[in-house]
Amino acid sequence: MDKEVLKSEIERLRSEKNAVIMAHYYQIDEIQEIADFVGDSLALAQQAAKTDADIIVLCGVHFMAETAKIISPDRKVLIPDAEAGCSLADSCPADEFEAFVKAHPDHTVVSYVNTSAAVKALTDIVVTSSNALQIIESLPKEEKIIFGPDRNLGNYIKSLSGRDMLIWNGACHVHEQFSLQKILALKKQHPQAEIIAHPECKQALLTVSDFIGSTSALIAYVQKAEVREFIVATEPGVLFEMSRKCPGKKFIPAPPDDASCACNECAFMRMHSLEKLYRCLRDELPEVLVDESMRQKALKSIQRMLDISAGIK
């Protein structure tokens, strides 16, 4: 089907079915263009809950659709491709994490939002890359903490907070694969450029970065920064939003170690297409479901994060 026809059909189905299309910043340009809202993982679920939509279509990875269902259990939540998983979430199987938690019963369990509903249900407090430091520092200084699943984010927060943190050994394959050597070579070619990085990157890269922040924080930073060039160490889908908001600035995707590739794309995020989005709306499949008992436990960990964040403000 022609791209313009697909867009027209998606618009028709969205209106007829009272659906809302949510897209993560790492989605392909065409998906971001047609979405009702583009944002970080938790922001997508929160924004969807504020709408009166009967159907939420989550163009991201599976745990994001689960999070939307946790927050909006009365809505039908769809994902264009059910195989769109997440290497970070997959690096923390719920059964193994449960055994780890049980082996350290005197610890408060803090989990990054990039986890499955089953892991969130084992968690005391969910955090995002934006609020992880604030939430960790809001806990009593003597409190022992389990942090999962991202070791890079966990070690970064531990280095800033100095807290007693036992860190799960998980990682995002995209943020793990950036080449420090190639990034420094790019810096020599673009000496005025700033290196900006997501805290899921390895410590060596974070050490040479001019700014470290969540996806939304990176977008906010480039808008206010006086420099005109940036080497961006996160999934390159975000360059679409950066370029849209800062048309006069240059954004260079940080390269991975793989010599055959100039940028570092998440294959899972790139599984969605306009064709799959159209079929998803047409057939109302694949649907994402979460066991109610698990959903309620997972919701408590998300709600505790929101409560603590409100108290910090």
C-alpha positions in Angstrom: 0.0 0.0 0.0 1.3 3.5 -0.9 2.7 5.5 2.1 0.2 8.3 1.7 -2.7 5.9 1.5 -1.4 4.1 4.6 -1.3 7.4 6.5 -4.8 8.2 5.4 -6.1 4.8 6.5 -4.3 5.1 9.8 -6.0 8.5 10.4 -9.4 7.1 9.5 -9.0 4.1 11.8 -7.6 6.3 14.6 -10.7 8.5 14.4 -13.3 5.7 14.0 -11.9 3.7 16.9 -11.1 6.6 19.2 -7.5 5.4 19.4 -4.3 7.3 20.4 -0.9 6.6 18.9 2.0 6.9 21.2 5.6 6.7 19.8 9.0 6.6 21.5 11.7 9.0 20.4 13.6 6.0 19.0 10.9 5.1 16.4 11.4 5.7 12.7 10.6 9.2 11.4 7.3 8.2 9.8 5.9 6.8 13.0 7.0 9.9 15.0 5.3 12.1 12.4 2.0 10.4 12.6 1.9 9.9 16.4 -0.3 11.8 18.8 2.4 12.0 21.3 6.2 11.3 21.2 8.1 10.8 24.4 10.1 8.7 26.9 8.8 5.3 28.0 7.0 6.3 31.2 5.8 9.7 29.7 4.0 7.7 26.9 2.0 5.7 29.4 1.2 8.7 31.6 0.1 10.8 28.6 -2.1 8.0 27.2 -3.8 7.7 30.6 -4.8 11.4 30.4 -6.6 10.9 27.1 -10.2 9.7 26.6 -9.0 7.1 24.1 -10.5 3.6 24.0 -7.4 2.2 22.4 -3.8 2.9 23.1 -1.3 1.9 20.3 2.2 1.9 21.8 4.9 2.2 19.1 7.9 1.3 21.2 9.0 -1.9 22.8 6.9 -4.5 24.7 7.7 -3.3 28.3 6.4 0.1 27.3 3.1 -1.3 26.2 2.9 -3.3 29.5 3.5 -0.1 31.4 0.6 1.6 29.5 -1.6 -1.3 30.4 -0.5 -1.2 34.1 -1.5 2.5 34.3 -4.6 2.2 32.1 -6.2 -1.2 32.7 -9.5 -0.2 31.3 -8.1 0.6 27.9 -7.2 -1.8 25.1 -3.4 -1.6 24.6 -1.9 -2.6 21.3 1.6 -2.9 19.9 2.2 -3.0 16.1 4.8 -5.8 16.4 4.6 -8.2 19.4 8.2 -9.2 18.8 9.5 -5.7 19.6 11.3 -6.7 22.8 14.1 -5.0 24.7 17.6 -6.3 25.4 17.8 -4.5 28.7 14.5 -5.9 29.9 15.5 -9.3 28.6 18.7 -9.1 30.6 16.7 -9.3 33.8 14.5 -12.4 33.8 11.8 -12.2 36.5 12.6 -15.6 38.0 16.3 -14.9 38.3 15.6 -11.4 39.7 13.2 -12.8 42.2 15.9 -15.2 43.5 18.3 -12.3 43.7 15.9 -10.2 45.7 15.1 -13.1 48.1 18.8 -13.6 48.7 19.1 -10.0 49.9 15.9 -9.5 52.0 17.2 -6.4 53.8 17.4 -4.4 50.6 15.0 -1.9 49.1 14.4 -2.9 45.4 14.7 -0.1 43.0 14.2 -0.9 39.3 14.6 1.1 36.2 11.3 1.5 34.2 12.9 -0.5 31.4 11.8 -3.8 32.8 9.0 -6.2 32.4 5.7 -6.0 34.4 6.9 -9.1 36.3 10.0 -7.4 37.4 8.1 -4.2 38.3 5.9 -6.4 40.5 9.0 -7.5 42.4 10.1 -3.9 42.9 9.6 -1.4 45.7 10.2 1.7 43.6 10.4 2.2 39.9 12.7 4.9 38.6 13.4 6.6 35.3 16.8 7.9 34.1 15.5 11.4 34.8 14.6 10.8 38.5 16.8 7.9 39.6 19.3 10.0 41.4 16.7 12.1 43.2 14.8 9.1 44.3 17.9 7.2 45.5 19.0 10.3 47.4 15.6 10.6 49.0 16.0 7.3 50.7 17.7 7.1 54.2 21.5 7.1 53.8 21.9 3.8 55.6 19.3 2.0 53.4 20.7 -0.9 51.4 19.5 -0.8 47.8 19.2 -3.4 45.0 19.3 -1.5 41.6 18.3 -3.3 38.4 18.6 -4.0 35.7 21.0 -1.6 34.0 24.5 -1.8 35.4 25.7 1.4 33.7 22.9 3.6 35.0 23.2 1.9 38.4 27.0 2.5 38.6 26.5 6.1 37.4 23.9 6.8 40.1 26.1 5.0 42.7 29.1 7.2 41.8 27.0 10.4 42.2 25.1 9.4 45.4 27.7 7.3 47.2 24.9 5.0 48.3 25.2 1.3 49.2 23.9 -0.2 46.0 23.9 -3.8 44.9 23.6 -3.7 41.1 22.1 -6.2 38.8 24.3 -7.1 35.8 22.1 -6.1 32.9 22.6 -3.7 30.0 21.1 -2.2 26.8 22.9 -3.6 23.8 22.6 -0.3 21.9 24.2 1.8 24.7 26.8 -0.9 25.4 28.1 -0.8 21.8 29.2 2.8 21.4 32.9 3.1 20.4 34.8 5.5 22.6 37.7 5.5 20.2 35.4 6.4 17.2 33.6 9.1 19.2 36.9 10.7 20.2 37.9 10.6 16.5 34.7 12.3 15.6 35.4 14.9 18.3 38.7 15.7 16.6 36.9 16.2 13.3 34.3 18.4 15.0 36.2 20.1 17.8 33.3 22.5 18.5 30.8 19.7 19.0 29.7 18.6 22.5 29.4 14.9 23.3 26.1 14.2 25.0 25.2 10.8 26.3 22.5 8.7 27.9 23.5 7.3 31.3 22.9 3.8 30.0 26.3 4.2 28.3 29.5 2.8 29.7 31.4 4.8 32.3 34.4 5.6 30.0 32.0 7.3 27.6 30.2 9.2 30.3 33.5 10.4 31.6 34.3 12.3 28.4 30.7 13.6 27.8 29.8 17.2 28.1 26.3 16.4 29.2 24.6 13.2 30.5 20.8 12.8 30.7 17.7 10.9 29.8 16.4 11.1 26.2 14.0 14.0 27.1 16.8 15.7 29.0 19.1 15.4 26.0 16.5 17.0 23.8 15.9 19.8 26.3 19.7 20.4 26.6 20.4 20.8 22.8 17.6 23.4 22.6 19.2 25.7 25.2 22.9 25.0 24.6 24.8 27.7 22.7 26.9 25.3 20.7 25.7 24.3 17.2 27.0 20.7 16.9 26.5 17.6 19.0 27.8 14.1 19.0 24.8 12.1 20.3 25.4 8.9 22.2 22.0 7.3 22.4 19.7 5.6 19.8 19.8 7.8 16.7 16.0 7.9 16.4 16.1 10.9 18.8 17.9 12.9 16.1 14.6 13.4 14.3 13.1 15.3 17.3 16.3 17.2 17.9 16.5 18.3 14.3 12.8 19.2 14.4 13.2 21.4 17.4 16.7 22.8 16.5 16.7 23.1 12.7 19.9 25.2 12.7 22.0 22.8 14.7 23.9 19.7 13.6 23.5 16.3 15.3 26.0 13.5 14.6 25.0 10.0 15.7 27.7 8.3 17.8 29.1 5.2 16.1 29.2 1.7 17.5 32.2 -0.6 17.5 30.8 -2.4 14.5 32.9 -1.2 11.6 30.1 -1.8 9.1 27.7 0.7 10.7 28.0 4.5 11.1 25.1 4.7 13.6 23.8 2.5 16.4 20.1 1.6 15.9 17.9 -0.5 18.1 16.6 -3.3 15.9 13.6 -3.8 18.3 12.6 -0.2 18.0 12.8 -0.4 14.2 10.5 -3.3 14.0 7.4 -1.1 13.7 6.3 0.4 10.3 3.4 2.3 8.9 2.1 -1.0 7.4 2.2 -2.8 10.8 0.6 0.2 12.5 -2.2 0.2 10.0 -2.9 -3.6 10.4 -2.7 -3.2 14.2 -5.4 -0.6 14.2 -7.5 -2.5 11.6 -7.4 -5.8 13.5 -6.9 -4.5 17.0 -4.0 -6.9 17.4 -1.5 -7.7 18.9 -3.1 -6.8 22.2 -0.9 -6.5 25.3 -2.4 -8.0 28.5 -1.0 -8.0 32.1 -2.2 -10.4 34.8 -4.3 -8.3 37.3 -2.5 -9.5 40.4 0.8 -8.7 38.8 -0.5 -5.4 37.5 -1.6 -4.2 40.9 1.9 -5.0 42.4 3.6 -3.3 39.5 1.4 -0.3 39.8 2.4 0.1 43.5 6.1 0.4 42.5 5.2 3.1 39.9 2.9 4.9 42.3 5.6 5.0 44.9 8.0 6.7 42.4 5.3 9.3 41.6 4.7 9.9 45.3 8.4 10.3 46.1 8.9 12.6 43.1 6.0 14.8 44.1 7.5 15.0 47.6 10.9 16.0 46.2 9.4 18.8 44.3 
